[in-house]
Amino acid sequence: MPKAAQKTIQEPSRETKVCYEADVVVVGGGPGGHSAAIAAARNGAKTVLLERYGHLGGMATGGIVIQIPHMSDGGKDPIIAGLAMEWLERLDKMENGVLRPRNQDIGSSDPKLLKKWNRFMGNTINGKIKHTAWVDTELTKCMLNDMVEDAKIKLYLHSWGTQAIVDNGKVKGVIFESKSGRQAVLGKIIIDGTGDGDLLPSAGAEFDAYLDSTSRSSMLALVFRLGNCDYQKFCEFKETQPEKWQELVKGIADAAGTRLLPLPTPRNDVMWVNNWIPNLNCMNVEDLTTLEVEMRKMMRKGFAFLKKNVPTFENSFILDTASQTGTRGARRLVGEYVITKDDFAASKKFDDTIAVFPRMGPPSDKEVKHVYIPYRALVPAKIEGLLVAGRSFSSDYFANNMANLIPHCIAMGQAAGTGAALAVNKGVSPRKVDYKTLQKKLLEQGVPLPGVAIDKAK
Ligand SMILES: Cc1cc2nc3c(=O)[nH]c(=O)nc-3n(C[C@H](O)[C@H](O)[C@H](O)COP(=O)(O)OP(=O)(O)OC[C@H]3O[C@@H](n4cnc5c(N)ncnc54)[C@H](O)[C@@H]3O)c2cc1C
């Protein structure tokens, strides 16, 4: 049967007020976009940041996915640092802002430390302490605001970027919707930090939206938190009765109809619950609606089982649910370079490497210690004036699935923002930025780039 033609309406054309002009416009204030804005402003660019919610931090705050993992590889030195380390150092100064091993304990094999940190997923590797941090969502929101204020960035919250303004193959601004109506911001360089690559279609940039149904990236989530827990007692129970716990894991999943994984926060009495619903697409509003409705049912059923059957949860309660839907993958830019599964498996280095990440798991060969991200993966293959920051970096679904965690997105955002400021400063297109100068700037900003040959003299 031929499909009925889609009914459409014609919208009247209109004039739109330009409310701000800057060197760099960043849309989306998550780990990628926030870091891009901070880096652009600190490197001298007049910067504006638009965010659809009333707070910054994206998934790391609004999504309540609060583990910042894989910042080291078992050795003493951080592999990811820069702005990611600055987040943690700022949070160290706030009570219960972050839970993490002390810097001097990273890489240690002290049995006492291992006993403590083995209780936290991702904090040890091969009998060594690994740098993974657990952050508080509300204090992180405050800390991210402080960074924006300190960097003198013009901030628009509650502002939903809806359309790239394109002129002759160059992106030169963004239209956004808010309670003030429809307005535009103009800039020399626009950075898409929406995570989902929301600006790519209207910018005319090529993108890939294929999601493999077996990958983590094809699953949506609605994370929630539980109050009045006792994480340490819960760990003691799991350690002393591992078989009973495995039985209960199955019981929770059967009751909820999906996997629910209780995880720690900086406070012993609060836990967050990670979850997964497969085969829902975050670029489809009907799927987003299904997720919100169905996951709340699953949460209630899973929580009822947990409270009744799992020791230490007897007095717990549902504290809150995430304001941001848990989306793990969406549009990926087709950039000047598309990173592939094979690149990661071969630990391929690039002349223009701007971020290095510890290996995160199969199928990379065990010999593969690190994976490398080239600047070209942030630059569209064709359109000018545009960069991406965060999980929409140019990659196949597999590489994206492995390297789109919070510290990765902070690192790529820092590189995008620094690259944008260099482009503005030199009056060139982002693709013409001298990558050696960019690498040197990143090193100066505390980005480690281990194993990358950098001509420091330049
Ligand atoms: C359930 C779940 C658990 C996860 N667990 C972890 C974990 O424990 N540790 C980890 O490191 N990673 C985890 N991840 C992955 C990680 O959170 C994300 O990949 C990462 O946050 C991506 O950062 P980003 O800046 O690219 O995007 P996001 O974090 O999604 O940030 C995008 C920002 O842009 C804003 N935005 C979006 N569209 C628009 C628009 N059109 N206009 C204006 N603003 C817009 C959003 O509101 C948001 O603030 C998890 C993901 C999920 C879904």
The ligand as a Tripos MOL2 file, in Angstrom:
@<TRIPOS>MOLECULE
LIG
   53    58     1     0     0
SMALL
NO_CHARGES

@<TRIPOS>ATOM
      1 C1         21.8600    6.4400   31.4680 C.3       1 LIG1
      2 C2         23.2200    6.9110   31.1190 C.ar      1 LIG1
      3 C3         24.2680    6.6290   31.9700 C.ar      1 LIG1
      4 C4         25.5180    7.1140   31.6810 C.ar      1 LIG1
      5 N1         26.4980    6.9210   32.5840 N.ar      1 LIG1
      6 C5         27.6550    7.5750   32.4410 C.ar      1 LIG1
      7 C6         28.5900    7.5970   33.4920 C.ar      1 LIG1
      8 O1         28.3460    7.0800   34.5800 O.2       1 LIG1
      9 N2         29.7730    8.2310   33.2720 N.ar      1 LIG1
     10 C7         30.0530    8.8490   32.0940 C.ar      1 LIG1
     11 O2         31.1350    9.4140   31.9720 O.2       1 LIG1
     12 N3         29.1640    8.8650   31.0880 N.ar      1 LIG1
     13 C8         27.9710    8.2660   31.2500 C.ar      1 LIG1
     14 N4         27.0370    8.3190   30.2600 N.ar      1 LIG1
     15 C9         27.3720    9.0170   28.9960 C.3       1 LIG1
     16 C10        27.5210   10.5220   29.1730 C.3       1 LIG1
     17 O3         26.6820   11.0090   30.1800 O.3       1 LIG1
     18 C11        27.2480   11.3370   27.9040 C.3       1 LIG1
     19 O4         27.6960   10.6760   26.7680 O.3       1 LIG1
     20 C12        27.8750   12.7060   28.0240 C.3       1 LIG1
     21 O5         27.2580   13.4130   29.0630 O.3       1 LIG1
     22 C13        27.7560   13.4660   26.7300 C.3       1 LIG1
     23 O6         28.1190   14.8000   26.9210 O.3       1 LIG1
     24 P1         27.6360   15.8900   25.8680 P.3       1 LIG1
     25 O7         28.0590   17.2170   26.3870 O.co2     1 LIG1
     26 O8         28.0420   15.4970   24.5100 O.co2     1 LIG1
     27 O9         26.0470   15.7430   25.8910 O.3       1 LIG1
     28 P2         25.0010   15.9620   27.0650 P.3       1 LIG1
     29 O10        25.5480   15.5500   28.3700 O.co2     1 LIG1
     30 O11        23.7510   15.3250   26.6000 O.co2     1 LIG1
     31 O12        24.8110   17.5310   27.0970 O.3       1 LIG1
     32 C14        24.1310   18.2040   26.0600 C.3       1 LIG1
     33 C15        23.6310   19.5240   26.6010 C.3       1 LIG1
     34 O13        23.0370   20.2670   25.5440 O.3       1 LIG1
     35 C16        21.7180   20.6790   25.9260 C.3       1 LIG1
     36 N5         20.9330   20.7070   24.6950 N.ar      1 LIG1
     37 C17        20.5780   19.6500   23.9330 C.ar      1 LIG1
     38 N6         19.9130   20.0480   22.8500 N.ar      1 LIG1
     39 C18        19.8440   21.4040   22.9290 C.ar      1 LIG1
     40 C19        19.2890   22.4060   22.0840 C.ar      1 LIG1
     41 N7         18.6920   22.0700   20.9500 N.pl3     1 LIG1
     42 N8         19.4000   23.6960   22.4760 N.ar      1 LIG1
     43 C20        20.0210   24.0340   23.6500 C.ar      1 LIG1
     44 N9         20.5570   23.1140   24.4710 N.ar      1 LIG1
     45 C21        20.4830   21.8260   24.1090 C.ar      1 LIG1
     46 C22        21.2620   19.6480   26.9110 C.3       1 LIG1
     47 O14        20.2310   20.1390   27.7380 O.3       1 LIG1
     48 C23        22.5600   19.3680   27.6640 C.3       1 LIG1
     49 O15        22.7830   20.2880   28.6940 O.3       1 LIG1
     50 C24        25.7640    7.8500   30.4920 C.ar      1 LIG1
     51 C25        24.7050    8.1260   29.6270 C.ar      1 LIG1
     52 C26        23.4470    7.6700   29.9520 C.ar      1 LIG1
     53 C27        22.3330    8.0160   29.0420 C.3       1 LIG1
@<TRIPOS>BOND
     1     1     2 1
     2     2     3 ar
     3     2    52 ar
     4     3     4 ar
     5     4     5 ar
     6     4    50 ar
     7     5     6 ar
     8     6     7 ar
     9     6    13 1
    10     7     8 2
    11     7     9 ar
    12     9    10 ar
    13    10    11 2
    14    10    12 ar
    15    12    13 ar
    16    13    14 ar
    17    14    15 1
    18    14    50 ar
    19    15    16 1
    20    16    17 1
    21    16    18 1
    22    18    19 1
    23    18    20 1
    24    20    21 1
    25    20    22 1
    26    22    23 1
    27    23    24 1
    28    24    25 2
    29    24    26 1
    30    24    27 1
    31    27    28 1
    32    28    29 2
    33    28    30 1
    34    28    31 1
    35    31    32 1
    36    32    33 1
    37    33    34 1
    38    33    48 1
    39    34    35 1
    40    35    36 1
    41    35    46 1
    42    36    37 ar
    43    36    45 ar
    44    37    38 ar
    45    38    39 ar
    46    39    40 ar
    47    39    45 ar
    48    40    41 1
    49    40    42 ar
    50    42    43 ar
    51    43    44 ar
    52    44    45 ar
    53    46    47 1
    54    46    48 1
    55    48    49 1
    56    50    51 ar
    57    51    52 ar
    58    52    53 1
@<TRIPOS>SUBSTRUCTURE
     1 LIG1         1 GROUP 0 **** ****
